[in-house]
Amino acid sequence: MESMQVKEVHEIQALTKGHVLYFFKNPDQYISNVIEFVLSGLKRNEYSIIIENDD
């Protein structure tokens, strides 16, 4: 079984691998961060999966 680590990351570019759980209060900042996340993955030729909840 793989070990699981939780690490707070303040910049998307700092991520090298793994999963992201993202809580937010500002929808505009959220959209900006999603765009940055997807573009970062595209530049690295990696996949991005975004799962959202309407709540």
Backbone as XML, in Angstrom:
<?xml version="1.0"?>
<chain id="A" units="angstrom">
  <residue number="1" name="MET">
    <atom name="N" x="0.844" y="-1.176" z="0.000"/>
    <atom name="CA" x="0.000" y="0.000" z="0.000"/>
    <atom name="C" x="0.889" y="1.240" z="0.000"/>
  </residue>
  <residue number="2" name="GLU">
    <atom name="N" x="0.559" y="2.193" z="-0.858"/>
    <atom name="CA" x="1.353" y="3.420" z="-0.927"/>
    <atom name="C" x="1.067" y="4.313" z="0.278"/>
  </residue>
  <residue number="3" name="SER">
    <atom name="N" x="2.086" y="5.046" z="0.701"/>
    <atom name="CA" x="1.870" y="6.000" z="1.778"/>
    <atom name="C" x="1.216" y="7.251" z="1.203"/>
  </residue>
  <residue number="4" name="MET">
    <atom name="N" x="0.484" y="7.961" z="2.028"/>
    <atom name="CA" x="-0.204" y="9.153" z="1.588"/>
    <atom name="C" x="0.325" y="10.343" z="2.378"/>
  </residue>
  <residue number="5" name="GLN">
    <atom name="N" x="0.667" y="11.394" z="1.654"/>
    <atom name="CA" x="1.132" y="12.611" z="2.300"/>
    <atom name="C" x="0.194" y="13.744" z="1.929"/>
  </residue>
  <residue number="6" name="VAL">
    <atom name="N" x="-0.029" y="14.635" z="2.869"/>
    <atom name="CA" x="-0.796" y="15.835" z="2.601"/>
    <atom name="C" x="0.166" y="17.003" z="2.727"/>
  </residue>
  <residue number="7" name="LYS">
    <atom name="N" x="0.221" y="17.809" z="1.697"/>
    <atom name="CA" x="1.163" y="18.916" z="1.683"/>
    <atom name="C" x="0.457" y="20.147" z="1.154"/>
  </residue>
  <residue number="8" name="GLU">
    <atom name="N" x="0.559" y="21.250" z="1.876"/>
    <atom name="CA" x="-0.035" y="22.495" z="1.415"/>
    <atom name="C" x="0.881" y="23.123" z="0.380"/>
  </residue>
  <residue number="9" name="VAL">
    <atom name="N" x="0.313" y="23.460" z="-0.767"/>
    <atom name="CA" x="1.070" y="24.066" z="-1.861"/>
    <atom name="C" x="0.448" y="25.415" z="-2.163"/>
  </residue>
  <residue number="10" name="HIS">
    <atom name="N" x="1.288" y="26.435" z="-2.257"/>
    <atom name="CA" x="0.777" y="27.780" z="-2.483"/>
    <atom name="C" x="0.853" y="28.209" z="-3.941"/>
  </residue>
  <residue number="11" name="GLU">
    <atom name="N" x="1.549" y="27.455" z="-4.766"/>
    <atom name="CA" x="1.646" y="27.770" z="-6.187"/>
    <atom name="C" x="1.548" y="26.481" z="-6.985"/>
  </residue>
  <residue number="12" name="ILE">
    <atom name="N" x="0.718" y="26.511" z="-8.026"/>
    <atom name="CA" x="0.512" y="25.327" z="-8.860"/>
    <atom name="C" x="1.829" y="24.835" z="-9.445"/>
  </residue>
  <residue number="13" name="GLN">
    <atom name="N" x="2.712" y="25.747" z="-9.825"/>
    <atom name="CA" x="3.977" y="25.350" z="-10.440"/>
    <atom name="C" x="4.834" y="24.520" z="-9.493"/>
  </residue>
  <residue number="14" name="ALA">
    <atom name="N" x="4.574" y="24.606" z="-8.193"/>
    <atom name="CA" x="5.366" y="23.862" z="-7.219"/>
    <atom name="C" x="5.000" y="22.372" z="-7.193"/>
  </residue>
  <residue number="15" name="LEU">
    <atom name="N" x="3.877" y="22.007" z="-7.809"/>
    <atom name="CA" x="3.474" y="20.601" z="-7.826"/>
    <atom name="C" x="4.313" y="19.819" z="-8.825"/>
  </residue>
  <residue number="16" name="THR">
    <atom name="N" x="4.756" y="18.641" z="-8.426"/>
    <atom name="CA" x="5.504" y="17.790" z="-9.344"/>
    <atom name="C" x="4.725" y="16.534" z="-9.704"/>
  </residue>
  <residue number="17" name="LYS">
    <atom name="N" x="3.821" y="16.100" z="-8.843"/>
    <atom name="CA" x="2.969" y="14.944" z="-9.111"/>
    <atom name="C" x="1.918" y="14.856" z="-8.017"/>
  </residue>
  <residue number="18" name="GLY">
    <atom name="N" x="0.931" y="14.013" z="-8.231"/>
    <atom name="CA" x="-0.048" y="13.755" z="-7.187"/>
    <atom name="C" x="-1.428" y="14.296" z="-7.493"/>
  </residue>
  <residue number="19" name="HIS">
    <atom name="N" x="-2.228" y="14.383" z="-6.467"/>
    <atom name="CA" x="-3.614" y="14.815" z="-6.553"/>
    <atom name="C" x="-3.770" y="16.120" z="-5.793"/>
  </residue>
  <residue number="20" name="VAL">
    <atom name="N" x="-4.811" y="16.869" z="-6.156"/>
    <atom name="CA" x="-5.054" y="18.161" z="-5.515"/>
    <atom name="C" x="-6.477" y="18.182" z="-4.985"/>
  </residue>
  <residue number="21" name="LEU">
    <atom name="N" x="-6.638" y="18.566" z="-3.740"/>
    <atom name="CA" x="-7.936" y="18.860" z="-3.155"/>
    <atom name="C" x="-7.916" y="20.349" z="-2.867"/>
  </residue>
  <residue number="22" name="TYR">
    <atom name="N" x="-8.842" y="21.068" z="-3.463"/>
    <atom name="CA" x="-8.765" y="22.525" z="-3.445"/>
    <atom name="C" x="-10.054" y="23.109" z="-2.886"/>
  </residue>
  <residue number="23" name="PHE">
    <atom name="N" x="-9.962" y="23.841" z="-1.775"/>
    <atom name="CA" x="-11.097" y="24.555" z="-1.201"/>
    <atom name="C" x="-10.952" y="26.022" z="-1.556"/>
  </residue>
  <residue number="24" name="PHE">
    <atom name="N" x="-12.072" y="26.688" z="-1.821"/>
    <atom name="CA" x="-11.979" y="28.098" z="-2.193"/>
    <atom name="C" x="-13.223" y="28.854" z="-1.748"/>
  </residue>
  <residue number="25" name="LYS">
    <atom name="N" x="-13.077" y="30.173" z="-1.631"/>
    <atom name="CA" x="-14.190" y="31.059" z="-1.314"/>
    <atom name="C" x="-14.437" y="32.052" z="-2.453"/>
  </residue>
  <residue number="26" name="ASN">
    <atom name="N" x="-13.410" y="32.357" z="-3.236"/>
    <atom name="CA" x="-13.502" y="33.348" z="-4.296"/>
    <atom name="C" x="-13.582" y="32.643" z="-5.648"/>
  </residue>
  <residue number="27" name="PRO">
    <atom name="N" x="-14.752" y="32.654" z="-6.294"/>
    <atom name="CA" x="-14.906" y="31.952" z="-7.579"/>
    <atom name="C" x="-13.970" y="32.463" z="-8.676"/>
  </residue>
  <residue number="28" name="ASP">
    <atom name="N" x="-13.701" y="33.751" z="-8.709"/>
    <atom name="CA" x="-12.798" y="34.287" z="-9.735"/>
    <atom name="C" x="-11.385" y="33.764" z="-9.560"/>
  </residue>
  <residue number="29" name="GLN">
    <atom name="N" x="-10.924" y="33.682" z="-8.319"/>
    <atom name="CA" x="-9.588" y="33.141" z="-8.050"/>
    <atom name="C" x="-9.540" y="31.655" z="-8.379"/>
  </residue>
  <residue number="30" name="TYR">
    <atom name="N" x="-10.639" y="30.950" z="-8.104"/>
    <atom name="CA" x="-10.729" y="29.528" z="-8.435"/>
    <atom name="C" x="-10.557" y="29.305" z="-9.941"/>
  </residue>
  <residue number="31" name="ILE">
    <atom name="N" x="-11.292" y="30.068" z="-10.745"/>
    <atom name="CA" x="-11.198" y="29.929" z="-12.202"/>
    <atom name="C" x="-9.774" y="30.207" z="-12.668"/>
  </residue>
  <residue number="32" name="SER">
    <atom name="N" x="-9.165" y="31.236" z="-12.128"/>
    <atom name="CA" x="-7.784" y="31.571" z="-12.475"/>
    <atom name="C" x="-6.840" y="30.414" z="-12.144"/>
  </residue>
  <residue number="33" name="ASN">
    <atom name="N" x="-7.024" y="29.801" z="-10.989"/>
    <atom name="CA" x="-6.171" y="28.684" z="-10.574"/>
    <atom name="C" x="-6.409" y="27.439" z="-11.425"/>
  </residue>
  <residue number="34" name="VAL">
    <atom name="N" x="-7.655" y="27.186" z="-11.815"/>
    <atom name="CA" x="-7.947" y="26.037" z="-12.680"/>
    <atom name="C" x="-7.257" y="26.217" z="-14.031"/>
  </residue>
  <residue number="35" name="ILE">
    <atom name="N" x="-7.351" y="27.421" z="-14.581"/>
    <atom name="CA" x="-6.693" y="27.698" z="-15.862"/>
    <atom name="C" x="-5.191" y="27.488" z="-15.747"/>
  </residue>
  <residue number="36" name="GLU">
    <atom name="N" x="-4.596" y="27.996" z="-14.680"/>
    <atom name="CA" x="-3.153" y="27.831" z="-14.463"/>
    <atom name="C" x="-2.790" y="26.350" z="-14.330"/>
  </residue>
  <residue number="37" name="PHE">
    <atom name="N" x="-3.622" y="25.590" z="-13.623"/>
    <atom name="CA" x="-3.394" y="24.159" z="-13.424"/>
    <atom name="C" x="-3.407" y="23.410" z="-14.758"/>
  </residue>
  <residue number="38" name="VAL">
    <atom name="N" x="-4.424" y="23.672" z="-15.575"/>
    <atom name="CA" x="-4.550" y="22.987" z="-16.864"/>
    <atom name="C" x="-3.409" y="23.377" z="-17.802"/>
  </residue>
  <residue number="39" name="LEU">
    <atom name="N" x="-3.112" y="24.661" z="-17.881"/>
    <atom name="CA" x="-2.019" y="25.104" z="-18.753"/>
    <atom name="C" x="-0.682" y="24.509" z="-18.329"/>
  </residue>
  <residue number="40" name="SER">
    <atom name="N" x="-0.465" y="24.421" z="-17.023"/>
    <atom name="CA" x="0.767" y="23.826" z="-16.509"/>
    <atom name="C" x="0.878" y="22.362" z="-16.952"/>
  </residue>
  <residue number="41" name="GLY">
    <atom name="N" x="-0.231" y="21.622" z="-16.881"/>
    <atom name="CA" x="-0.231" y="20.233" z="-17.323"/>
    <atom name="C" x="0.007" y="20.107" z="-18.819"/>
  </residue>
  <residue number="42" name="LEU">
    <atom name="N" x="-0.595" y="21.001" z="-19.600"/>
    <atom name="CA" x="-0.401" y="20.968" z="-21.046"/>
    <atom name="C" x="1.057" y="21.223" z="-21.423"/>
  </residue>
  <residue number="43" name="LYS">
    <atom name="N" x="1.684" y="22.158" z="-20.734"/>
    <atom name="CA" x="3.095" y="22.463" z="-21.021"/>
    <atom name="C" x="3.993" y="21.266" z="-20.732"/>
  </residue>
  <residue number="44" name="ARG">
    <atom name="N" x="3.583" y="20.434" z="-19.773"/>
    <atom name="CA" x="4.370" y="19.244" z="-19.408"/>
    <atom name="C" x="3.903" y="18.002" z="-20.158"/>
  </residue>
  <residue number="45" name="ASN">
    <atom name="N" x="2.921" y="18.167" z="-21.053"/>
    <atom name="CA" x="2.351" y="17.052" z="-21.799"/>
    <atom name="C" x="1.753" y="16.009" z="-20.844"/>
  </residue>
  <residue number="46" name="GLU">
    <atom name="N" x="1.048" y="16.497" z="-19.821"/>
    <atom name="CA" x="0.417" y="15.646" z="-18.821"/>
    <atom name="C" x="-1.098" y="15.798" z="-18.895"/>
  </residue>
  <residue number="47" name="TYR">
    <atom name="N" x="-1.802" y="14.836" z="-18.303"/>
    <atom name="CA" x="-3.253" y="14.880" z="-18.244"/>
    <atom name="C" x="-3.703" y="15.690" z="-17.027"/>
  </residue>
  <residue number="48" name="SER">
    <atom name="N" x="-4.844" y="16.340" z="-17.163"/>
    <atom name="CA" x="-5.491" y="17.021" z="-16.043"/>
    <atom name="C" x="-6.936" y="16.573" z="-15.993"/>
  </residue>
  <residue number="49" name="ILE">
    <atom name="N" x="-7.400" y="16.222" z="-14.819"/>
    <atom name="CA" x="-8.796" y="15.849" z="-14.624"/>
    <atom name="C" x="-9.366" y="16.782" z="-13.561"/>
  </residue>
  <residue number="50" name="ILE">
    <atom name="N" x="-10.485" y="17.394" z="-13.887"/>
    <atom name="CA" x="-11.112" y="18.312" z="-12.945"/>
    <atom name="C" x="-12.491" y="17.762" z="-12.607"/>
  </residue>
  <residue number="51" name="ILE">
    <atom name="N" x="-12.731" y="17.544" z="-11.341"/>
    <atom name="CA" x="-14.020" y="17.060" z="-10.863"/>
    <atom name="C" x="-14.570" y="18.145" z="-9.955"/>
  </residue>
  <residue number="52" name="GLU">
    <atom name="N" x="-15.783" y="18.603" z="-10.257"/>
    <atom name="CA" x="-16.387" y="19.690" z="-9.491"/>
    <atom name="C" x="-17.721" y="19.262" z="-8.924"/>
  </residue>
  <residue number="53" name="ASN">
    <atom name="N" x="-18.169" y="20.041" z="-7.961"/>
    <atom name="CA" x="-19.448" y="19.854" z="-7.322"/>
    <atom name="C" x="-20.169" y="21.191" z="-7.340"/>
  </residue>
  <residue number="54" name="ASP">
    <atom name="N" x="-21.430" y="21.229" z="-7.718"/>
    <atom name="CA" x="-22.173" y="22.488" z="-7.808"/>
    <atom name="C" x="-22.339" y="23.184" z="-6.467"/>
  </residue>
  <residue number="55" name="ASP">
    <atom name="N" x="-22.201" y="22.464" z="-5.375"/>
    <atom name="CA" x="-22.333" y="23.092" z="-4.056"/>
    <atom name="C" x="-21.229" y="24.077" z="-3.864"/>
  </residue>
</chain>
